């Protein structure tokens, strides 16, 4: 399973000091963000390409990570009227991750798309799905 701490550190390094970047256990817990705007990383599914279960066999794993962006649905004094807060939040984070090779990764991170996650009274939640491949070795 991927260690998301380096992912969090990488995103936090490009964000404004006032934008919290954290890890969440589930997408549902990410949707409960109190600080807005905010970014949360959530471990997604791991897809394993099966090979015979022989001692020492390596298995290629595609690990997905969801980046949940949360922005308030009302005006914000830090941005001019009509500014696209979601784009301003997502662009630096995605720019820091896409094409980056995380520790233990085999290929660079690539973007698998994004979509509206939830539209609450107080906030809009957007999710981007990113993935990378790594090797998992079984022990004899």
C-alpha positions in Angstrom: 0.0 0.0 0.0 1.2 3.5 -0.8 2.5 5.8 1.9 0.6 9.1 1.4 2.8 11.2 3.7 5.2 12.1 0.9 2.2 13.0 -1.3 0.9 15.3 1.4 4.2 16.9 1.9 4.6 17.5 -1.8 1.2 19.1 -2.1 1.6 21.2 1.0 4.9 22.6 -0.3 3.1 24.3 -3.2 0.0 25.5 -1.4 -0.6 28.8 0.4 0.2 28.6 4.1 -3.5 29.1 4.9 -4.6 26.1 2.9 -4.6 22.9 5.0 -3.5 19.7 3.3 -4.3 16.5 5.2 -4.9 12.8 4.9 -8.4 11.3 5.3 -9.4 7.7 5.9 -12.4 7.7 3.6 -14.1 10.0 1.0 -17.0 10.4 3.4 -14.7 11.8 6.1 -13.0 14.1 3.6 -16.5 15.6 2.9 -16.7 16.6 6.5 -13.9 19.2 6.1 -14.4 22.2 8.4 -11.6 24.4 7.1 -12.3 25.8 3.6 -10.6 25.8 1.2 -8.8 22.6 2.0 -7.2 19.5 0.3 -7.3 16.0 1.5 -5.7 12.8 0.1 -7.5 9.5 0.4 -6.1 6.1 -0.4 -8.1 4.5 -3.2 -8.2 1.0 -4.5 -5.1 -1.1 -5.4 -5.4 -3.2 -8.5 -3.0 -6.2 -8.6 -2.1 -7.9 -11.8 -2.1 -11.5 -10.7 0.8 -13.8 -11.3 1.3 -17.4 -10.0 1.7 -17.4 -6.3 5.3 -18.6 -6.2 7.7 -17.6 -3.5 9.5 -14.3 -4.4 7.1 -13.4 -7.3 6.6 -9.7 -7.9 3.1 -8.4 -8.5 2.5 -5.1 -10.3 0.1 -2.9 -8.3 -1.7 0.2 -9.6 -2.5 2.3 -6.6 -5.1 5.0 -6.8 -5.2 8.1 -4.7 -8.1 10.6 -4.5 -7.4 14.3 -4.1 -10.5 15.9 -2.5 -10.7 19.6 -2.9 -13.2 21.6 -0.8 -14.1 25.2 -1.4 -16.8 27.4 0.2 -20.0 28.1 -1.8 -20.2 31.7 -0.7 -17.9 34.7 -1.3 -14.4 34.7 0.0 -12.5 37.9 0.9 -9.1 36.5 -0.3 -10.2 36.2 -3.9 -11.8 38.8 -6.2 -15.5 38.5 -6.9 -16.2 35.8 -9.5 -12.8 34.1 -9.1 -12.7 30.4 -9.7 -11.7 29.1 -6.3 -11.8 25.5 -7.3 -9.3 26.0 -10.1 -7.1 28.1 -8.0 -7.0 25.3 -5.4 -6.6 22.3 -7.8 -4.1 23.6 -10.3 -1.0 23.9 -8.0 -1.8 20.6 -6.2 -2.3 18.7 -9.5 0.8 20.4 -11.0 2.9 19.2 -8.1 1.7 15.6 -8.3 1.2 14.8 -12.0 4.5 13.5 -13.5 6.1 13.1 -10.1 7.6 9.8 -9.1 6.6 9.1 -5.5 9.0 7.1 -3.2 8.5 3.4 -4.0 6.7 4.2 -7.2 7.6 2.5 -10.5 6.1 5.1 -12.9 5.2 8.8 -12.5 1.8 9.8 -11.2 -0.9 10.3 -13.8 -4.3 11.9 -13.7 -7.3 9.6 -14.3 -10.0 12.3 -14.3 -12.1 14.3 -11.8 -15.7 15.0 -11.0 -18.0 16.7 -8.6 -18.1 14.7 -5.4 -20.7 16.6 -3.4 -22.5 20.0 -3.3 -23.4 20.8 0.2 -25.0 24.0 1.6 -21.7 25.3 2.8 -19.1 23.8 0.3 -18.4 22.2 -3.0 -16.3 19.0 -3.0 -14.4 17.9 -6.0 -12.4 14.7 -6.4 -9.5 14.0 -8.7 -8.2 10.5 -9.1 -4.4 9.9 -9.5 -2.5 6.7 -9.9 1.0 5.2 -10.0 2.4 1.7 -10.3 4.7 -0.1 -7.9 5.9 -3.6 -7.2 4.8 -5.8 -4.4 6.9 -8.9 -3.6 5.5 -11.9 -1.9 7.8 -13.7 0.6 8.4 -17.4 0.3 
